[in-house]
Amino acid sequence: MTDTEPSPAVSETAESIATMEIRGAATIASAAAEALAEQAEAAAEADATASDPEAFRASLRAAARTLRETRPTAVSLPNALRYVLQRMEGDSVDRLRRSVVDASEAFVRQLDRAQEDLGQVGANRLADGDTVMTHCHSTDALACIEAAVEQGKSISAVVKETRPRQQGHITAEQLRDAGVPVTLIVDSAARRYLDEVDHVVVGADSIAADGGVINKIGTSGLAVNARERGVPIMTAAQTIKLHPETLTGHTVEIEMRDEAEVIDPEAREAIGEIDVENPAFDVTPPRYMDAIVTEQGQFPPESIVTLMRELFGEGAAEPWAEP
């Protein structure tokens, strides 16, 4: 391994995040933090970095950049990298290594607690006998439903399949494992089934300073329909999903994924010359969301900026950048 070459663990994690084998904001953040710890261990033993603190730091920054580039809108990823790299300190490689490993372990522990706390907050918005509708697969949204079930509430779910990758199938399986009766529907049937739903619960890939929710494509349309039907909708999101760069006017980039997820090459050729677009996310304006639920409580979307400033100040550092 050269002084800036990522370790195999970092390369494998980056590939798994890019291909969505690792998915979900909390899972991505945890994997990124753990990959940096692996990088620190590998760099502490590599000839090029084992005795050179500056080379060690450079290798960690390079590894973080490799991870950062995999998912441009997954804000939990850079927030995880910030947490670990900003706690990298020491005047020797061994102390630097220890600080990175300790920070990674502390971050993962906080993630585990955060989701449990968030689940309890979200569960308090659900009543016994409620039917909830979900979109995509969000471990934070699932935590709210599972916590409500653990409180003894009877909850059933209408689960949107969420094309093109059908992440709703994962949600359906996990809800069944939790003992929740599930009805799986195609995405275009959502408006019809909202009449049978008491609450919509979605996750978030990231949340902007104005309270806009960036989440799996289709969330915005679902939110608009839910508002028109009078069905309350909440976003369940840990604070690692707050997007500090939006405090300074940064526009959130919407990831465009491979067209092969939408149509296979043979079918595309048979149709003829067409353009295919596959945006991964959309933005739900804050006026269509009733509440954002975090491990620190629930907030009206328009007031989330206050929490963001408490956590990140007025902007976002990029400790993976070369000095």
C-alpha positions as a Python dict, from the first residue, in 0.01 Angstrom:
ca = {
    (1, 'M'): (0, 0, 0),
    (2, 'T'): (144, 340, -101),
    (3, 'D'): (114, 647, 120),
    (4, 'T'): (-219, 748, -39),
    (5, 'E'): (-353, 414, -161),
    (6, 'P'): (-673, 305, 13),
    (7, 'S'): (-669, -24, 199),
    (8, 'P'): (-862, -320, 57),
    (9, 'A'): (-1127, -263, 324),
    (10, 'V'): (-1182, 96, 205),
    (11, 'S'): (-1195, -8, -161),
    (12, 'E'): (-1443, -287, -87),
    (13, 'T'): (-1661, -60, 125),
    (14, 'A'): (-1658, 212, -141),
    (15, 'E'): (-1762, -39, -406),
    (16, 'S'): (-2041, -177, -186),
    (17, 'I'): (-2175, 173, -117),
    (18, 'A'): (-2159, 270, -486),
    (19, 'T'): (-2346, -44, -596),
    (20, 'M'): (-2597, -13, -309),
    (21, 'E'): (-2499, -344, -152),
    (22, 'I'): (-2455, -119, 151),
    (23, 'R'): (-2763, 104, 166),
    (24, 'G'): (-2947, 320, 415),
    (25, 'A'): (-2794, 635, 557),
    (26, 'A'): (-2707, 493, 899),
    (27, 'T'): (-2561, 176, 750),
    (28, 'I'): (-2354, 378, 503),
    (29, 'A'): (-2227, 606, 780),
    (30, 'S'): (-2134, 314, 1004),
    (31, 'A'): (-1955, 134, 720),
    (32, 'A'): (-1761, 449, 629),
    (33, 'A'): (-1646, 506, 988),
    (34, 'E'): (-1540, 143, 1022),
    (35, 'A'): (-1354, 159, 689),
    (36, 'L'): (-1152, 456, 815),
    (37, 'A'): (-1058, 253, 1123),
    (38, 'E'): (-945, -28, 892),
    (39, 'Q'): (-744, 224, 691),
    (40, 'A'): (-579, 350, 1009),
    (41, 'E'): (-479, -2, 1110),
    (42, 'A'): (-342, -78, 763),
    (43, 'A'): (-156, 254, 735),
    (44, 'A'): (6, 200, 1076),
    (45, 'E'): (166, -117, 939),
    (46, 'A'): (250, -9, 583),
    (47, 'D'): (614, 77, 506),
    (48, 'A'): (526, 413, 349),
    (49, 'T'): (321, 541, 644),
    (50, 'A'): (414, 344, 957),
    (51, 'S'): (677, 593, 1074),
    (52, 'D'): (556, 915, 909),
    (53, 'P'): (264, 1094, 1082),
    (54, 'E'): (204, 1329, 786),
    (55, 'A'): (195, 1040, 540),
    (56, 'F'): (-45, 861, 775),
    (57, 'R'): (-275, 1165, 781),
    (58, 'A'): (-257, 1190, 400),
    (59, 'S'): (-355, 824, 364),
    (60, 'L'): (-662, 879, 585),
    (61, 'R'): (-765, 1185, 386),
    (62, 'A'): (-726, 994, 60),
    (63, 'A'): (-931, 704, 195),
    (64, 'A'): (-1202, 948, 303),
    (65, 'R'): (-1210, 1100, -46),
    (66, 'T'): (-1250, 755, -200),
    (67, 'L'): (-1549, 692, 25),
    (68, 'R'): (-1691, 1042, -19),
    (69, 'E'): (-1708, 1012, -397),
    (70, 'T'): (-1931, 704, -395),
    (71, 'R'): (-2266, 870, -313),
    (72, 'P'): (-2285, 1247, -371),
    (73, 'T'): (-2621, 1296, -192),
    (74, 'A'): (-2574, 1054, 100),
    (75, 'V'): (-2501, 1325, 354),
    (76, 'S'): (-2456, 1077, 638),
    (77, 'L'): (-2140, 964, 462),
    (78, 'P'): (-1949, 1297, 479),
    (79, 'N'): (-2089, 1356, 829),
    (80, 'A'): (-1934, 1025, 938),
    (81, 'L'): (-1605, 1115, 773),
    (82, 'R'): (-1609, 1456, 944),
    (83, 'Y'): (-1671, 1299, 1285),
    (84, 'V'): (-1376, 1060, 1258),
    (85, 'L'): (-1122, 1283, 1081),
    (86, 'Q'): (-1185, 1584, 1304),
    (87, 'R'): (-1091, 1365, 1601),
    (88, 'M'): (-767, 1237, 1444),
    (89, 'E'): (-491, 1374, 1662),
    (90, 'G'): (-148, 1287, 1792),
    (91, 'D'): (220, 1341, 1719),
    (92, 'S'): (296, 979, 1638),
    (93, 'V'): (146, 723, 1404),
    (94, 'D'): (38, 505, 1692),
    (95, 'R'): (-150, 790, 1863),
    (96, 'L'): (-306, 893, 1534),
    (97, 'R'): (-414, 535, 1471),
    (98, 'R'): (-564, 503, 1817),
    (99, 'S'): (-754, 830, 1785),
    (100, 'V'): (-909, 721, 1454),
    (101, 'V'): (-1008, 378, 1584),
    (102, 'D'): (-1154, 528, 1902),
    (103, 'A'): (-1349, 789, 1704),
    (104, 'S'): (-1486, 526, 1469),
    (105, 'E'): (-1601, 305, 1756),
    (106, 'A'): (-1759, 601, 1938),
    (107, 'F'): (-1943, 707, 1622),
    (108, 'V'): (-2087, 359, 1566),
    (109, 'R'): (-2201, 342, 1931),
    (110, 'Q'): (-2375, 678, 1895),
    (111, 'L'): (-2547, 558, 1578),
    (112, 'D'): (-2684, 254, 1757),
    (113, 'R'): (-2825, 465, 2042),
    (114, 'A'): (-2957, 735, 1807),
    (115, 'Q'): (-3179, 500, 1612),
    (116, 'E'): (-3328, 353, 1928),
    (117, 'D'): (-3399, 701, 2070),
    (118, 'L'): (-3544, 819, 1738),
    (119, 'G'): (-3769, 515, 1725),
    (120, 'Q'): (-3921, 600, 2061),
    (121, 'V'): (-3991, 959, 1951),
    (122, 'G'): (-4153, 846, 1627),
    (123, 'A'): (-4354, 570, 1794),
    (124, 'N'): (-4526, 831, 2010),
    (125, 'R'): (-4683, 974, 1692),
    (126, 'L'): (-4843, 639, 1608),
    (127, 'A'): (-5163, 517, 1776),
    (128, 'D'): (-5285, 167, 1852),
    (129, 'G'): (-5461, 32, 1542),
    (130, 'D'): (-5285, 265, 1295),
    (131, 'T'): (-5204, 164, 942),
    (132, 'V'): (-4887, 327, 810),
    (133, 'M'): (-4761, 366, 456),
    (134, 'T'): (-4388, 342, 383),
    (135, 'H'): (-4172, 432, 85),
    (136, 'C'): (-3837, 276, 1),
    (137, 'H'): (-3634, 119, 283),
    (138, 'S'): (-3537, 327, 584),
    (139, 'T'): (-3406, 178, 906),
    (140, 'D'): (-3506, 499, 1083),
    (141, 'A'): (-3866, 471, 963),
    (142, 'L'): (-3866, 103, 1059),
    (143, 'A'): (-3736, 192, 1406),
    (144, 'C'): (-4047, 406, 1467),
    (145, 'I'): (-4285, 129, 1363),
    (146, 'E'): (-4096, -140, 1553),
    (147, 'A'): (-4087, 76, 1867),
    (148, 'A'): (-4465, 127, 1843),
    (149, 'V'): (-4512, -250, 1820),
    (150, 'E'): (-4284, -298, 2122),
    (151, 'Q'): (-4507, -51, 2311),
    (152, 'G'): (-4793, -294, 2256),
    (153, 'K'): (-4962, -106, 1973),
    (154, 'S'): (-5126, -293, 1688),
    (155, 'I'): (-4975, -155, 1365),
    (156, 'S'): (-5025, -265, 1005),
    (157, 'A'): (-4842, -139, 698),
    (158, 'V'): (-4900, -58, 333),
    (159, 'V'): (-4557, -84, 171),
    (160, 'K'): (-4476, 74, -165),
    (161, 'E'): (-4249, -151, -368),
    (162, 'T'): (-4033, 150, -469),
    (163, 'R'): (-3904, 104, -818),
    (164, 'P'): (-3670, 64, -987),
    (165, 'R'): (-3471, -130, -726),
    (166, 'Q'): (-3774, -243, -523),
    (167, 'Q'): (-3629, -154, -184),
    (168, 'G'): (-3982, -182, -50),
    (169, 'H'): (-3941, -558, -62),
    (170, 'I'): (-3675, -528, 208),
    (171, 'T'): (-3909, -314, 417),
    (172, 'A'): (-4190, -565, 375),
    (173, 'E'): (-3970, -854, 486),
    (174, 'Q'): (-3840, -671, 792),
    (175, 'L'): (-4186, -556, 898),
    (176, 'R'): (-4316, -912, 868),
    (177, 'D'): (-4025, -1026, 1085),
    (178, 'A'): (-4145, -771, 1343),
    (179, 'G'): (-4496, -917, 1332),
    (180, 'V'): (-4653, -632, 1134),
    (181, 'P'): (-4920, -728, 877),
    (182, 'V'): (-4803, -599, 537),
    (183, 'T'): (-4980, -512, 213),
    (184, 'L'): (-4733, -461, -73),
    (185, 'I'): (-4847, -225, -351),
    (186, 'V'): (-4705, -85, -674),
    (187, 'D'): (-4589, 275, -646),
    (188, 'S'): (-4864, 412, -871),
    (189, 'A'): (-5134, 276, -636),
    (190, 'A'): (-5025, 493, -343),
    (191, 'R'): (-5295, 758, -379),
    (192, 'R'): (-5570, 493, -385),
    (193, 'Y'): (-5448, 333, -63),
    (194, 'L'): (-5395, 659, 126),
    (195, 'D'): (-5767, 647, 212),
    (196, 'E'): (-5690, 338, 421),
    (197, 'V'): (-5382, 484, 591),
    (198, 'D'): (-5349, 679, 918),
    (199, 'H'): (-4989, 791, 884),
    (200, 'V'): (-4710, 800, 624),
    (201, 'V'): (-4360, 733, 756),
    (202, 'V'): (-4056, 790, 536),
    (203, 'G'): (-3685, 822, 590),
    (204, 'A'): (-3443, 1072, 442),
    (205, 'D'): (-3119, 1059, 253),
    (206, 'S'): (-3052, 1413, 371),
    (207, 'I'): (-3234, 1718, 508),
    (208, 'A'): (-3163, 2073, 394),
    (209, 'A'): (-3144, 2378, 617),
    (210, 'D'): (-3486, 2499, 497),
    (211, 'G'): (-3646, 2170, 604),
    (212, 'G'): (-3658, 2023, 254),
    (213, 'V'): (-3636, 1644, 261),
    (214, 'I'): (-3415, 1472, 5),
    (215, 'N'): (-3526, 1111, -18),
    (216, 'K'): (-3590, 827, -262),
    (217, 'I'): (-3758, 939, -582),
    (218, 'G'): (-4134, 934, -534),
    (219, 'T'): (-4130, 1074, -180),
    (220, 'S'): (-4232, 1421, -294),
    (221, 'G'): (-4531, 1297, -492),
    (222, 'L'): (-4639, 1079, -200),
    (223, 'A'): (-4616, 1377, 37),
    (224, 'V'): (-4827, 1596, -191),
    (225, 'N'): (-5092, 1322, -218),
    (226, 'A'): (-5088, 1265, 157),
    (227, 'R'): (-5143, 1636, 223),
    (228, 'E'): (-5432, 1643, -26),
    (229, 'R'): (-5584, 1339, 150),
    (230, 'G'): (-5526, 1483, 498),
    (231, 'V'): (-5293, 1200, 601),
    (232, 'P'): (-5007, 1312, 831),
    (233, 'I'): (-4657, 1237, 706),
    (234, 'M'): (-4335, 1235, 904),
    (235, 'T'): (-3970, 1198, 813),
    (236, 'A'): (-3765, 982, 1048),
    (237, 'A'): (-3401, 1084, 1025),
    (238, 'Q'): (-3104, 1077, 1257),
    (239, 'T'): (-2912, 1402, 1288),
    (240, 'I'): (-2629, 1252, 1077),
    (241, 'K'): (-2863, 1315, 783),
    (242, 'L'): (-2874, 1692, 833),
    (243, 'H'): (-2693, 1860, 544),
    (244, 'P'): (-2468, 2130, 695),
    (245, 'E'): (-2345, 2251, 355),
    (246, 'T'): (-2694, 2384, 282),
    (247, 'L'): (-2648, 2639, 561),
    (248, 'T'): (-2423, 2834, 323),
    (249, 'G'): (-2649, 2804, 19),
    (250, 'H'): (-2509, 2479, -122),
    (251, 'T'): (-2757, 2312, -358),
    (252, 'V'): (-2808, 1942, -300),
    (253, 'E'): (-2700, 1734, -597),
    (254, 'I'): (-2950, 1470, -709),
    (255, 'E'): (-2776, 1147, -803),
    (256, 'M'): (-2858, 1006, -1148),
    (257, 'R'): (-2821, 629, -1154),
    (258, 'D'): (-2761, 381, -1435),
    (259, 'E'): (-3043, 355, -1689),
    (260, 'A'): (-3008, -26, -1678),
    (261, 'E'): (-3193, -13, -1344),
    (262, 'V'): (-3498, 112, -1536),
    (263, 'I'): (-3480, -87, -1859),
    (264, 'D'): (-3258, -371, -1975),
    (265, 'P'): (-3047, -316, -2287),
    (266, 'E'): (-3247, -561, -2501),
    (267, 'A'): (-3579, -389, -2427),
    (268, 'R'): (-3423, -48, -2483),
    (269, 'E'): (-3294, -155, -2824),
    (270, 'A'): (-3632, -300, -2919),
    (271, 'I'): (-3812, 27, -2837),
    (272, 'G'): (-3575, 238, -3043),
    (273, 'E'): (-3406, 570, -2985),
    (274, 'I'): (-3517, 705, -2643),
    (275, 'D'): (-3365, 892, -2352),
    (276, 'V'): (-3376, 720, -2014),
    (277, 'E'): (-3335, 908, -1686),
    (278, 'N'): (-3309, 750, -1344),
    (279, 'P'): (-3291, 1011, -1064),
    (280, 'A'): (-3233, 842, -730),
    (281, 'F'): (-3392, 1115, -516),
    (282, 'D'): (-3631, 1406, -513),
    (283, 'V'): (-3686, 1701, -280),
    (284, 'T'): (-4002, 1736, -73),
    (285, 'P'): (-4067, 2102, 20),
    (286, 'P'): (-4113, 2154, 395),
    (287, 'R'): (-4476, 2264, 356),
    (288, 'Y'): (-4571, 1906, 266),
    (289, 'M'): (-4406, 1743, 568),
    (290, 'D'): (-4571, 1747, 912),
    (291, 'A'): (-4268, 1667, 1126),
    (292, 'I'): (-3905, 1563, 1118),
    (293, 'V'): (-3832, 1309, 1390),
    (294, 'T'): (-3475, 1276, 1519),
    (295, 'E'): (-3304, 1123, 1821),
    (296, 'Q'): (-3312, 1473, 1973),
    (297, 'G'): (-3688, 1511, 1939),
    (298, 'Q'): (-3941, 1606, 1673),
    (299, 'F'): (-3929, 1935, 1485),
    (300, 'P'): (-4146, 2126, 1241),
    (301, 'P'): (-3949, 2115, 914),
    (302, 'E'): (-3902, 2492, 905),
    (303, 'S'): (-3727, 2491, 1244),
    (304, 'I'): (-3473, 2217, 1166),
    (305, 'V'): (-3221, 2488, 1079),
    (306, 'T'): (-3196, 2573, 1450),
    (307, 'L'): (-3086, 2219, 1534),
    (308, 'M'): (-2849, 2217, 1239),
    (309, 'R'): (-2675, 2533, 1360),
    (310, 'E'): (-2644, 2389, 1712),
    (311, 'L'): (-2470, 2080, 1572),
    (312, 'F'): (-2260, 2224, 1289),
    (313, 'G'): (-2233, 2599, 1338),
    (314, 'E'): (-2272, 2804, 1021),
    (315, 'G'): (-2108, 2568, 772),
    (316, 'A'): (-1935, 2238, 705),
    (317, 'A'): (-1564, 2157, 713),
    (318, 'E'): (-1407, 1916, 465),
    (319, 'P'): (-1127, 1751, 661),
    (320, 'W'): (-1061, 1506, 376),
    (321, 'A'): (-934, 1787, 153),
    (322, 'E'): (-559, 1829, 113),
    (323, 'P'): (-430, 2121, 320),
}
